[in-house]
């Protein structure tokens, strides 16, 4: 293992080159945490890493490159994390995107589902043994209030006309199903998992995937003064990551430092298990570690 500072807190943040992910990574770096930044584009990632290093003075920052739509890239990245870090105390599954039309991942899965749900599902399971060995450890999944019940008969949008916001909302509801089922499976392990809605904030959601059209960009310019910054939104995520009073809290859905109601489908334990089983099947090339 490259790292030999066993006592140092180590975190991994996905989607860390811009927006909320960069704000989370910057705040963690300012706390003198060793931070792994997961990014899709190496050049943008290197720029973000340099900016975070300059802003915080923290040199213990590490870049991992993977397109979370591609499960083979996730597997290779998870292996790189395990080789670089001998401990992992915090995993923040932040990366998310939206697509204006139906696209398929290299594995033939609708891309919003692949990135927003199956990406964190697979990455978390691949890193679960490392998290357990580093306990106490925390997993924070970044969710949304734009939640659409999963259509179990057509998760891949093969029978319906594709709609961007429904595709996004359905994929993000998967985060809650995953959070609640994983919390049951992690009981007694010393690893907690919670989901957080960071609020509405200035975001580049879908900006590199064609989802932010002219109207959304115009609205951001005209109304941006009233929309909180990513740094402010990051406080909600950091509360779940840092707060001592949440050391034993798991399987909850948070807003601003307090729990909020989850959509009905996500509260159905049978549906949670069904989503888990489907997710295992869709990521089953080499199996997952969370069973």
C-alpha positions in Angstrom: 0.0 0.0 0.0 1.2 3.5 -0.8 -0.2 5.2 2.2 1.4 4.6 5.6 -0.4 7.2 7.7 -2.9 4.8 9.2 -4.5 7.2 11.7 -5.5 9.7 9.0 -9.1 10.0 8.0 -9.6 9.0 4.3 -12.5 9.9 2.1 -13.6 9.3 -1.4 -15.9 11.7 -3.3 -17.5 11.0 -6.7 -18.2 13.8 -9.1 -15.5 15.8 -7.4 -14.3 18.1 -10.2 -17.2 20.6 -10.1 -20.3 21.8 -8.2 -21.3 20.0 -5.1 -18.7 17.3 -5.3 -15.9 19.8 -5.5 -17.3 21.8 -2.6 -17.5 18.6 -0.5 -14.0 17.6 -1.4 -12.7 21.1 -0.7 -14.3 21.2 2.8 -13.0 17.7 3.6 -9.5 18.7 2.4 -9.7 21.8 4.7 -10.3 19.4 7.6 -6.9 17.7 6.7 -8.7 14.6 5.4 -7.0 12.5 2.8 -9.4 12.9 -0.1 -9.8 10.8 -3.2 -11.5 12.7 -6.1 -13.4 10.5 -8.5 -13.9 12.3 -11.9 -14.9 11.4 -15.4 -12.4 13.7 -17.2 -8.8 13.6 -16.2 -8.0 17.2 -17.4 -10.9 18.7 -15.5 -10.0 16.5 -12.5 -6.4 17.7 -12.4 -7.6 21.3 -12.6 -10.0 20.8 -9.7 -7.3 18.9 -7.6 -4.8 21.8 -8.1 -7.5 24.4 -7.1 -8.4 22.4 -4.0 -4.8 22.0 -3.1 -4.2 25.7 -3.5 -7.3 26.6 -1.5 -6.6 24.3 1.4 -2.9 23.6 1.5 -3.7 19.9 1.6 -1.3 17.9 -0.5 -2.9 14.5 0.4 -5.3 14.6 -2.6 -5.6 11.7 -5.0 -7.3 11.6 -8.5 -9.2 8.6 -9.7 -10.7 8.6 -13.2 -13.7 6.6 -14.3 -16.9 7.1 -16.3 -19.5 5.8 -13.9 -21.7 4.8 -16.8 -19.2 2.0 -17.5 -19.1 -0.8 -15.0 -15.7 -2.0 -16.2 -14.3 1.5 -15.5 -15.8 1.4 -12.0 -14.2 -1.9 -11.3 -10.8 -0.7 -12.4 -11.2 2.5 -10.4 -12.3 0.6 -7.2 -9.2 -1.6 -7.6 -7.0 1.5 -7.9 -8.6 2.9 -4.7 -7.9 -0.3 -2.8 -4.3 -0.2 -4.0 -3.8 3.4 -3.0 -5.7 3.5 0.3 -5.3 1.0 3.1 -8.2 2.6 4.9 -11.5 4.3 3.8 -13.6 6.0 6.4 -16.0 8.0 4.2 -17.5 7.4 0.9 -19.7 10.1 -0.6 -21.7 9.0 -3.6 -22.3 12.4 -5.1 -22.0 12.0 -8.9 -25.2 12.4 -10.8 -26.4 13.5 -14.2 -29.4 13.7 -16.6 -29.8 13.0 -20.3 -32.1 14.7 -22.8 -32.7 11.5 -24.7 -32.3 7.8 -24.0 -28.7 6.7 -24.1 -27.2 3.3 -23.3 -24.1 2.5 -21.3 -21.4 0.2 -22.5 -23.3 -2.6 -20.7 -26.6 -1.7 -22.5 -28.2 0.0 -19.6 -30.1 3.3 -19.8 -27.4 5.9 -18.8 -29.2 7.8 -16.0 -29.9 4.5 -14.2 -26.3 3.4 -14.9 -24.7 6.5 -13.5 -27.1 7.6 -10.8 -28.0 4.3 -9.3 -26.0 1.4 -10.5 -22.7 3.4 -10.4 -22.9 4.0 -6.6 -24.4 0.6 -6.0 -21.5 -1.2 -7.7 -18.7 1.1 -6.3 -20.0 0.9 -2.8 -20.2 -2.9 -2.9 -16.7 -3.1 -4.3 -15.3 -0.9 -1.5 -17.5 -2.4 1.3 -14.8 -4.7 2.7 -12.4 -1.8 2.9 -15.0 0.4 4.6 -15.8 -2.4 7.1 -12.1 -2.9 7.8 -11.8 0.8 8.5 -14.8 1.1 10.8 -16.2 3.3 12.1 -17.0 4.4 8.6 -19.8 6.3 6.8 -21.4 6.1 3.4 -23.4 9.2 2.3 -25.6 9.0 -0.8 -26.6 12.3 -2.3 -30.3 12.2 -3.3 -33.0 14.5 -4.7 -36.6 15.3 -4.1 -37.2 14.8 -7.8 -38.3 11.2 -7.2 -40.2 9.0 -9.6 -41.3 5.5 -8.6 -39.3 2.9 -10.4 -41.2 1.1 -13.1 -40.0 -2.5 -12.5 -41.4 -3.6 -15.8 -39.4 -1.1 -17.8 -36.4 0.1 -16.0 -34.5 0.4 -19.2 -37.1 2.6 -21.0 -37.6 0.1 -23.8 -41.4 0.3 -23.8 -42.0 3.9 -22.9 -41.0 7.2 -24.6 -38.0 8.5 -22.7 -38.5 11.5 -20.6 -35.5 13.2 -19.1 -36.9 14.2 -15.7 -38.7 10.9 -15.1 -35.6 9.0 -16.1 -33.5 11.1 -13.7 -36.1 10.9 -10.9 -36.5 7.1 -11.3 -32.7 6.6 -11.2 -32.3 8.8 -8.1 -35.1 7.0 -6.2 -32.8 4.0 -6.6 -30.4 5.8 -4.2 -33.1 5.6 -1.4 -33.9 2.0 -2.1 -30.2 1.2 -2.0 -29.6 3.3 1.2 -32.4 1.6 3.1 -31.6 -2.0 2.1 -27.8 -1.5 2.6 -28.4 -0.1 6.1 -30.2 -3.4 7.0 -27.3 -5.4 5.6 -24.7 -3.3 7.5 -26.2 -3.6 10.9 -23.5 -4.3 13.5 -20.7 -3.7 11.0 -19.6 -0.3 12.2 -20.4 1.2 8.8 -23.4 3.5 8.5 -25.2 4.7 5.3 -27.6 7.6 5.0 -29.0 9.6 2.1 -29.2 13.4 2.0 -31.1 15.9 -0.2 -28.7 18.8 -0.5 -31.4 21.3 -1.5 -31.7 23.4 -4.6 -28.4 25.1 -5.5 -26.3 26.3 -8.4 -25.4 23.1 -10.2 -23.9 21.8 -13.4 -26.3 18.8 -13.3 -26.2 17.2 -16.7 -24.2 20.1 -18.1 -21.7 17.9 -19.8 -24.4 15.4 -21.0 -26.6 17.9 -22.9 -29.3 18.2 -20.3 -29.0 21.8 -19.5 -30.7 23.6 -22.4 -31.0 27.2 -23.2 -33.9 27.8 -20.8 -32.2 26.3 -17.8 -29.0 28.3 -18.5 -31.0 31.5 -18.9 -32.9 30.8 -15.7 -29.6 30.3 -13.9 -28.3 33.6 -15.1 -31.4 35.6 -14.3 -32.3 33.9 -11.0 -28.9 32.7 -9.9 -28.7 35.4 -7.2 -31.5 33.7 -5.3 -30.1 30.2 -5.6 -27.7 28.9 -2.8 -24.2 28.1 -3.8 -22.8 24.6 -4.0 -20.7 25.4 -0.9 -23.8 26.1 1.1 -25.5 22.9 -0.1 -22.3 20.9 0.8 -23.0 21.7 4.5 -25.9 19.3 4.5 -23.7 16.5 3.2 -20.8 17.3 5.5 -23.2 17.1 8.5 -23.8 13.5 7.7 -20.1 12.9 7.1 -18.9 14.7 10.3 -21.5 15.0 13.0 -20.6 13.0 16.1 -24.3 12.6 17.0 -24.8 10.6 13.8 -22.1 8.0 14.6 -24.7 5.3 15.0 -27.5 6.6 12.8 -28.1 4.6 9.6 -30.8 4.1 7.1 -32.2 7.6 7.2 -33.1 10.3 4.7 -31.9 13.8 5.7 -32.6 17.3 4.5 -31.1 20.2 6.4 -29.7 18.4 9.5 -33.0 16.6 10.2 -34.8 13.6 8.7 -37.4 14.1 5.9 -40.1 11.8 4.6 -39.1 9.4 1.8 -41.4 8.6 -1.1 -43.8 5.7 -0.5 -42.1 3.2 -2.8 -38.8 3.7 -1.0 -40.4 2.9 2.3 -41.5 -0.6 1.1 -38.9 -3.0 2.4 -39.9 -5.6 -0.2 -39.3 -3.0 -2.9 -35.9 -2.2 -1.4 -34.9 -5.9 -1.6 -36.3 -6.1 -5.2 -34.2 -3.1 -6.3 -31.1 -4.7 -4.6 -31.7 -8.0 -6.4 -32.2 -6.3 -9.8 -29.1 -4.2 -9.2 -27.0 -7.3 -8.4 -28.2 -8.9 -11.6 -27.4 -5.7 -13.7 -23.9 -5.5 -12.1 -23.2 -9.2 -12.0 -20.1 -9.5 -14.2 -17.9 -10.2 -11.2 -20.5 -10.1 -8.4 -20.7 -7.7 -5.6 -19.5 -7.9 -2.0 -22.6 -6.7 -0.1 -24.7 -9.9 -0.1 
